[in-house]
Amino acid sequence: MRVRAPCSSANLGPGYDLLGIALNAFQDIVEVELVSGEGEARVVEVTGPYSNSVPLGRSNSAAEAAIATLRFAEQRLDAKIRIWKGVPPGRGLGSSGVSAAAAAKAVNEMLGGVLTEEELVKAASEGERMSSGYPHSDNVAPSLLGGLVILSSRITVFKPDLNFVLVIPWIEVPESKTKFMREVLPNQVPFEQFLKHCSHLTHLLLGLAKGDAKLLGEGMNYSLIDEVRSRFIPGFSELKSEALKRGALGVSISGAGPSILILCEECEELREAMRGKCRELGIPASVLRVSTADGASII
Ligand code: HSE
């Protein structure tokens, strides 16, 4: 069984751990074979442009997600996994989540689709425990289901037609980057900062519900998470100011960074401007035009 899944961008500013969007920038292809066994899984082969930077064996998010899927479905089988790695790791594009989502879907399909959507998202999230220390679902859910997914006590999928410029800085990031970027977050914040964050989250959700990209973009523009993490992304504030000056609707860190997600209407001019600004700042970066993607599919 072969499944293709798209990369994703989590948070969109204030939606930390609550929402993420599937993007048509990069994808992984995961192939799973089920054999008799004890509910174990391992990655036996990784190919593709980013194969060098992901582990084989049990310590790959795809293996953990497959094991959780088998456990939830109460199946004593083993999974052998092959990954074609097309999503660059460590850029804030949900790379570990993509492989986990595709592996969970492949296993579930082979078992006849026994798990519900919620169970499948939960199983895939187990793969994230390894990379970030916490089974957050805001990458695996959009990679599985497509569109923009809100994760509260239930899962809500929106399919907005949104366009972005995605700045992907090719800079060094800390080891276990997502874990590191979670650990730098404060345990307590001033009440005013909390209110400002909530107000932006409200704009983001209202904009989404009303199909108002301008309002949604306003929501993306502040997050107490981005305020802390942006100091680890060289040039973030200059790039954000430039993007807003050039007509961007909203700018946020993509997931735990260092990529930057910029919501736009006139995206081609903005892309050129961001390329120019990266050059001026001496930041090696890819600058792409991307839009909302569909979820994981069998191929
Ligand atoms: N919500 C997670 C975080 C996403 O920001 O830590 C990580 O990709």
Boltz pocket constraint, residues with backbone or C-beta under 6 A from the ligand:
constraints:
  - pocket:
      binder: B
      contacts: [[A, 10], [A, 11], [A, 15], [A, 16], [A, 17], [A, 18], [A, 92], [A, 94], [A, 136], [A, 138], [A, 139], [A, 178], [A, 181], [A, 182], [A, 254], [A, 255], [A, 256]]
      max_distance: 6.0
